[in-house]
Amino acid sequence: MKLGYDLTIEQTQKLVMTPELIQAIQILQFNTQELDNYVQEQLLVNPVLEQASPSDPVEVGENTEISKESSERTRELDSDRLGSNELSSNEWAEHIKEREYDDISYKQGEYVKDGKEYSFEQFVTSDVTLPEHLMFQLQFAPIKPNYRNIGKYIIESLDDNGYMTLTVEEIARALKVSEKKVHTVLCAIHGFEPAGVAARDLKECLLIQLENRGELTELAERVIQDYLEDIAANRLAVIARELGITVQEAQEISDLIRSLEPKPGRQFASQATTRYIVPDIIVEKVNEEYIVTINESSAPKLMVSSYYEKVLRESHNDTNLTKFLSGRLNSAVWLIRSIEQRKQTIYNVVSAVVKYQQEFFDKGPKHLKTLTLKQIAEEVGIHESTVSRSINGKYMQSPRGVFEIKYFFTSGVAGNQGEGISSESIKTFIKEIVAGENPKAPYSDQDMVKLLSDKGIEISRRTVAKYRDELNILSSSKRKRY
């Protein structure tokens, strides 16, 4: 055997993740808010990149070639002025006026009424919180003026559900007042709306509501104090036997208690920030055909600055400047291409989903079919991971409502005709069965199995119980009425 060193040439192939490819994958996975934040960061670090206004369209061809001629024509005057260092004050003022910069040295604020212009102030109002609602009522409460500080302290100590988080002793000790004064103010707050607010526990909350409604009886009070767990479990026969009343009377008391609000504060705005959904895809039915369009307002529109393009053309003698601007231009063009590629991928995936789930859009949730990532990947001709990234956090607006695209990818069971029936469809059938049952003899899980089998859906009792729990439907013993 010969041992030694030698030099050889070998040709191999391997996959390398370039920074551009990593960026394209990240952009595809971003939802609308994340993409907008990422673009804002790129606008700060890349001076060549600009955010186009609605009047400045970004033209991208099939090969994702950026058309620069349109942007140069629309902003030729601006680039000429910005490229010149000798601008008079009048020219700067005219330039700022045309670009609609709001500078008081050149443009005075004025109000112009235009029926086509809208502002958020016309639609958005501040939601009233629970403390604000109670503070307003405190001003008119029949208590002494020097007691109002106690009322403010109690109101500010309530949680989001309207319950007290401090005891009377703790409030009295913190404000250095007697417990009697705290009780006096607390009784006044118990008469505020919503009824049941400032209660110390659930039982007191329910009792306050019945008292304010004038429906508090000795029997109802005893049921709340001693048999609240039996009410939750629908053990009305136990309550009737121990209290010496009929089951029908126990049912009436149960219905009365169930009509009360256990969390009186939740009807008011919370301190948490409200999150709004912006759909990435819009599906519309036109002439019996479903048309898929990209929501252009959800994706940022970018363009390459014509000014820096002109600087690059005129910077032949400055090697460093040419290298810097070329790199920035390439980065900007690649970002625009990646965003356009993201749109195209999402469009292809959703188009395949809409085509496959057409019966859902025509007939409703009961006709939702089972669908996997592999099926759509084979249909579109991309990898399953790409399909997963393209639907992650994306939403669709359709004639049936707004859905997360992942909603259409569900598992399920096989029907008697061999077709796949999704779990969402089965849940819809279960809701219909429960809605149409006799309240005095509700269907058990085994009964639902038989009814679903009659519809061609073979499913086990444990699966029915699982879907019923996910729908927050009680068991048959707890749904029974007497």
C-alpha positions in Angstrom: 0.0 0.0 0.0 1.4 3.4 -1.0 1.1 6.3 1.4 1.8 9.9 0.4 0.4 13.3 -0.3 -1.0 14.5 -3.6 -3.3 17.2 -5.1 -6.5 16.2 -6.8 -9.4 18.1 -8.4 -12.8 16.9 -7.5 -16.2 18.3 -8.6 -19.0 18.1 -6.0 -22.4 19.7 -5.5 -23.7 21.0 -2.2 -26.5 23.3 -1.0 -25.4 26.5 0.6 -27.8 28.9 2.3 -26.7 32.4 1.1 -27.7 35.5 3.1 -30.1 36.4 0.3 -31.9 33.0 0.5 -32.1 33.2 4.2 -33.7 36.7 3.9 -36.2 35.4 1.3 -37.2 32.5 3.6 -37.7 34.9 6.6 -39.8 37.3 4.5 -42.0 34.4 3.4 -42.6 33.3 7.0 -43.4 36.9 8.3 -47.0 37.8 8.9 -48.2 41.3 7.9 -47.1 43.1 11.1 -43.7 41.4 11.1 -43.1 42.2 7.5 -44.0 45.8 8.0 -41.6 46.1 10.9 -38.8 44.4 8.9 -39.3 46.8 6.0 -39.2 49.8 8.3 -35.9 48.6 9.6 -34.5 48.2 6.1 -35.7 51.7 5.2 -33.6 53.0 8.1 -30.4 51.1 7.2 -30.6 51.4 3.4 -30.8 54.9 2.0 -31.4 53.7 -1.5 -34.7 52.1 -0.5 -37.9 54.2 -0.5 -41.5 53.4 0.4 -43.6 54.1 -2.6 -46.8 56.1 -2.3 -50.1 54.8 -3.9 -49.4 57.1 -6.8 -46.0 55.6 -7.4 -46.5 52.0 -8.5 -43.6 49.6 -8.4 -43.5 47.6 -11.6 -42.2 44.1 -11.3 -42.2 41.8 -14.3 -42.3 38.0 -14.6 -38.6 37.8 -14.0 -38.9 40.3 -11.1 -37.0 42.9 -13.0 -37.6 46.3 -11.4 -38.7 49.0 -13.9 -36.8 52.1 -13.1 -38.0 54.2 -16.0 -41.5 55.0 -14.5 -40.0 56.1 -11.2 -37.4 58.3 -13.0 -40.1 59.9 -15.1 -42.4 60.6 -12.2 -39.6 62.1 -10.1 -37.2 63.5 -12.6 -37.7 67.0 -11.3 -37.1 66.0 -7.7 -33.9 64.1 -8.6 -32.6 67.1 -10.6 -33.2 69.4 -7.7 -31.8 67.1 -5.1 -28.7 66.6 -7.3 -28.0 70.3 -7.4 -26.3 72.0 -4.5 -27.3 75.5 -5.6 -30.9 75.9 -4.8 -32.5 79.2 -3.9 -34.9 79.6 -1.0 -37.8 79.9 -3.4 -36.8 76.6 -5.2 -36.6 74.8 -1.8 -40.0 76.2 -0.8 -41.5 75.0 -4.1 -39.9 71.6 -3.7 -41.2 71.2 -0.2 -44.7 72.3 -1.2 -44.7 69.7 -4.1 -43.5 66.9 -1.8 -46.2 67.9 0.7 -43.7 68.4 3.6 -45.4 70.1 6.6 -43.0 72.9 7.5 -44.4 76.0 9.0 -41.8 78.2 7.3 -43.3 77.4 3.9 -46.8 76.0 4.6 -49.3 77.2 7.1 -51.7 74.8 8.6 -55.2 75.1 7.3 -58.4 73.1 7.3 -59.9 72.0 4.1 -63.2 70.1 4.2 -63.1 67.3 1.7 -65.8 64.6 1.7 -63.3 62.0 0.4 -60.8 62.4 3.2 -61.2 60.3 6.3 -59.3 60.2 9.6 -59.2 57.8 12.4 -60.9 60.3 14.7 -64.1 59.8 12.6 -64.3 56.1 13.5 -62.3 55.3 16.6 -63.5 56.2 20.1 -61.9 55.5 23.4 -63.5 52.6 25.2 -64.7 53.2 28.7 -62.9 51.1 31.3 -64.4 49.7 34.4 -62.6 52.2 36.8 -63.7 55.2 34.6 -67.3 53.9 34.7 -67.3 53.5 38.5 -65.5 56.8 39.1 -68.3 58.6 37.2 -70.9 57.0 39.4 -68.9 57.8 42.5 -69.4 61.5 41.9 -73.2 61.1 42.5 -73.1 58.5 45.2 -75.0 59.3 48.4 -71.8 59.4 50.6 -70.0 62.3 52.4 -67.4 64.2 50.3 -64.6 63.1 52.6 -65.5 59.5 52.0 -64.8 59.7 48.2 -61.1 59.1 48.6 -62.0 55.7 50.1 -64.2 55.0 47.1 -61.5 55.9 44.7 -59.1 53.6 46.5 -61.6 50.7 46.4 -62.3 51.2 42.7 -58.6 51.3 41.8 -58.0 48.1 43.7 -60.5 46.1 41.6 -59.3 43.5 39.1 -60.5 43.3 35.4 -63.5 41.1 36.5 -64.7 43.6 39.0 -63.6 41.7 42.2 -61.8 43.2 45.2 -58.2 42.4 45.5 -57.8 43.9 49.0 -59.7 43.2 52.2 -61.6 45.8 54.2 -58.9 45.6 56.9 -56.1 46.3 54.4 -57.9 49.3 52.9 -58.7 50.8 56.3 -55.1 50.3 57.4 -53.7 51.8 54.2 -55.9 54.9 54.4 -55.8 55.1 58.2 -59.6 55.1 58.6 -62.0 53.0 60.4 -63.3 49.8 58.9 -66.9 51.1 59.4 -66.2 53.9 57.0 -64.8 51.4 54.4 -67.9 49.2 54.8 -70.2 52.3 54.3 -68.4 53.2 51.0 -68.3 49.6 49.9 -72.1 49.2 50.4 -72.6 52.3 48.2 -70.4 50.8 45.5 -72.4 47.6 45.6 -75.3 49.6 44.2 -73.3 50.8 41.2 -73.6 49.4 37.7 -72.6 46.8 36.7 -74.4 44.9 39.4 -72.1 42.7 41.5 -69.0 44.9 41.2 -66.7 45.1 44.2 -67.7 41.7 45.5 -65.2 39.7 47.5 -66.1 36.3 46.0 -68.5 34.7 43.6 -71.2 34.1 46.1 -71.3 37.7 47.2 -71.3 38.8 43.6 -74.4 36.7 42.8 -76.2 37.8 46.0 -75.6 41.5 45.2 -77.1 41.0 41.7 -80.2 39.3 43.0 -80.6 41.9 45.6 -80.3 44.8 43.1 -82.9 43.1 40.9 -85.3 42.5 43.8 -85.3 38.7 43.3 -83.3 37.6 46.3 -85.3 35.1 48.3 -84.3 33.0 51.3 -84.3 29.8 49.2 -82.1 31.3 46.4 -79.7 32.7 49.0 -79.4 29.3 50.7 -78.7 27.6 47.3 -76.0 30.1 46.5 -74.4 29.7 49.9 -74.5 25.9 50.1 -75.2 24.3 46.7 -73.3 26.4 44.1 -71.2 23.4 43.1 -74.3 21.2 42.7 -75.8 23.9 40.4 -72.6 23.8 38.3 -72.8 20.0 38.0 -76.6 20.1 37.4 -77.3 17.9 40.4 -80.8 19.4 40.9 -82.2 16.2 42.3 -79.8 16.4 45.2 -80.7 20.1 45.9 -84.5 19.2 45.7 -84.1 16.3 48.1 -82.1 18.2 50.7 -84.2 21.4 50.6 -87.5 19.6 50.5 -88.6 21.1 47.2 -89.6 19.7 43.8 -87.0 19.2 41.0 -88.9 21.8 38.9 -88.5 24.4 41.6 -84.8 23.6 41.8 -84.6 24.0 38.0 -86.2 27.5 38.3 -83.7 28.6 40.9 -80.8 27.1 38.8 -82.1 29.1 35.7 -82.2 32.3 37.8 -78.7 31.8 39.1 -77.4 31.0 35.6 -78.8 34.2 34.3 -76.5 36.2 36.5 -73.1 37.6 35.5 -70.2 35.9 37.3 -67.7 38.4 36.0 -69.4 41.8 35.9 -66.2 43.7 34.9 -65.5 41.8 31.7 -68.0 43.8 29.7 -65.8 46.8 29.9 -62.6 47.5 28.0 -59.5 46.0 29.4 -56.1 47.6 29.6 -54.7 45.1 27.1 -53.9 46.3 23.6 -56.5 45.3 21.0 -55.0 43.4 18.1 -56.6 43.8 14.7 -56.3 41.2 11.8 -55.3 42.4 8.4 -56.1 39.7 5.8 -53.3 38.9 3.3 -55.6 37.3 0.8 -59.1 38.3 -0.4 -61.4 35.7 -1.9 -64.5 36.9 -3.8 -67.1 35.1 -5.7 -67.6 36.5 -9.2 -70.0 34.8 -11.7 -70.0 31.5 -9.8 -66.2 31.5 -9.7 -63.9 32.3 -6.7 -61.3 34.9 -7.5 -58.2 35.1 -5.3 -56.4 38.5 -5.0 -53.5 39.7 -2.9 -54.4 42.4 -0.4 -52.0 45.1 -1.6 -52.7 47.3 1.4 -51.3 44.7 3.7 -47.9 44.5 2.0 -45.5 47.5 1.9 -44.7 48.9 -1.5 -41.0 49.7 -2.1 -39.0 51.3 -4.8 -35.4 52.2 -5.6 -34.6 55.9 -5.1 -34.0 57.5 -8.5 -31.8 60.1 -6.8 -29.2 57.5 -5.7 -29.4 55.9 -9.1 -28.4 59.2 -10.6 -25.6 59.6 -8.0 -24.3 56.1 -8.9 -24.3 57.0 -12.6 -22.2 60.1 -11.9 -19.8 58.6 -9.4 -17.4 57.0 -11.8 -14.3 58.6 -10.2 -15.2 57.6 -6.6 -14.6 53.9 -6.3 -15.7 53.7 -2.6 -19.0 55.5 -3.3 -19.7 53.3 -6.4 -19.0 50.1 -4.4 -21.3 51.3 -1.5 -24.2 52.4 -3.7 -24.0 49.2 -5.9 -24.2 47.1 -2.8 -27.1 49.1 -1.4 -28.9 48.9 -4.8 -28.5 45.2 -5.1 -29.8 44.8 -1.5 -32.8 46.9 -2.3 -33.6 45.1 -5.5 -33.3 41.7 -3.8 -35.7 42.8 -1.0 -38.3 44.0 -3.5 -37.9 40.7 -5.4 -38.3 38.7 -2.2 -41.5 40.5 -1.3 -42.9 40.0 -4.8 -42.0 36.3 -4.6 -43.7 36.1 -1.2 -46.9 37.5 -2.8 -46.7 35.0 -5.6 -46.1 32.0 -3.4 -49.0 32.9 -1.0 -51.2 33.4 -4.1 -50.4 30.0 -5.5 -50.9 28.2 -2.2 -54.2 29.9 -1.4 -55.5 29.4 -5.0 -54.9 25.7 -4.6 -56.6 25.7 -1.2 -59.7 27.5 -2.5 -59.9 25.1 -5.4 -59.7 22.1 -3.1 -62.2 23.5 -0.5 -64.7 24.9 -3.0 -67.6 23.0 -1.3 -66.8 24.8 1.9 -67.2 28.2 0.3 -70.4 27.0 -1.5 -72.2 25.1 1.3 -70.6 25.9 4.6 -68.4 24.4 7.4 -70.0 21.0 7.2 -68.4 20.4 3.8 -64.8 21.2 4.9 -62.5 18.4 3.7 -59.4 17.0 5.2 -56.3 18.7 3.7 -52.5 18.2 4.4 -49.5 20.3 3.5 -48.2 17.5 1.3 -51.3 17.7 -1.0 -50.9 21.4 -1.6 -47.1 21.1 -2.0 -47.6 18.5 -4.7 -50.3 20.7 -6.4 -48.2 23.8 -6.4 -44.9 22.1 -6.9 -43.0 23.4 -3.8 -41.8 21.9 -0.6 -44.0 21.2 2.4 -41.9 23.6 4.5 -42.6 26.4 2.0 -46.3 25.8 2.2 -46.1 25.8 6.0 -44.2 29.2 6.0 -46.6 30.7 3.5 -49.7 30.0 5.6 -48.1 30.7 9.0 -49.9 33.7 10.6 -51.7 34.6 7.3 -55.4 35.3 7.1 -58.0 35.1 4.3 -61.1 37.2 3.9 -63.8 35.3 2.1 -67.6 35.4 1.7 -67.8 33.0 4.6 -65.8 35.3 6.9 -62.2 35.9 7.9 -60.2 32.7 8.5 -56.6 31.9 9.3 -55.3 29.9 6.3 -54.2 27.1 8.6 -58.0 26.6 9.3 -58.4 24.8 6.0 -55.6 22.3 6.8 -57.3 19.9 9.2 -57.2 16.2 10.0 -60.3 14.1 10.2 -61.9 10.7 9.4 -62.9 8.9 6.2 -66.5 8.9 5.2 -68.4 5.9 3.9 -67.9 7.2 0.4 -64.2 7.3 0.8 -63.9 11.0 1.0 -62.2 12.8 3.9 -64.3 14.6 6.5 -62.5 17.2 8.5 -62.7 17.5 12.3 -64.2 21.0 11.9 -67.1 19.5 9.9 -67.7 16.8 12.5 -67.8 19.6 15.2 -70.4 21.4 13.1 -72.5 18.2 13.0 -72.2 17.8 16.8 -73.3 21.4 17.4 -76.4 20.8 15.2 -77.2 17.5 17.1 -77.0 19.3 20.5 -79.0 22.2 19.2 -81.8 20.0 18.1 -82.0 17.6 21.0 -84.7 17.3 23.6 -83.5 19.2 26.7 -85.2 16.7 29.0 -83.5 13.7 27.3 -80.2 15.0 25.8 -78.1 12.8 23.6 -75.2 11.0 25.2 -71.8 10.6 23.5 -72.7 7.1 22.4 -76.0 8.4 20.9 -74.0 11.0 18.9 -71.8 8.2 17.6 -74.9 6.4 16.2 -76.3 9.6 14.7 -73.0 10.5 13.1 -72.7 6.9 11.8 -76.1 7.4 10.1 -74.6 10.4 8.3 -71.7 8.2 7.0 -69.2 9.3 9.7 -67.5 6.5 11.6 -66.1 7.9 14.8 -65.4 6.6 18.3 -67.1 7.7 21.5 -63.8 9.1 22.9 -63.3 11.2 19.8 -66.9 12.6 20.1 -66.2 13.5 23.8 -62.9 15.2 22.8 -64.7 17.3 20.1 -67.5 18.1 22.5 -65.1 19.4 25.1 -63.3 21.5 22.5 -66.7 23.1 21.7 -67.3 23.8 25.4 -70.5 21.6 25.3 -71.3 20.0 28.6 -72.0 16.3 29.1 -75.5 15.0 28.8 -76.0 14.8 32.6 -75.2 18.5 32.9 -77.3 19.5 29.9 -80.4 17.8 31.2 -83.4 19.9 32.2 -86.2 18.9 34.4 
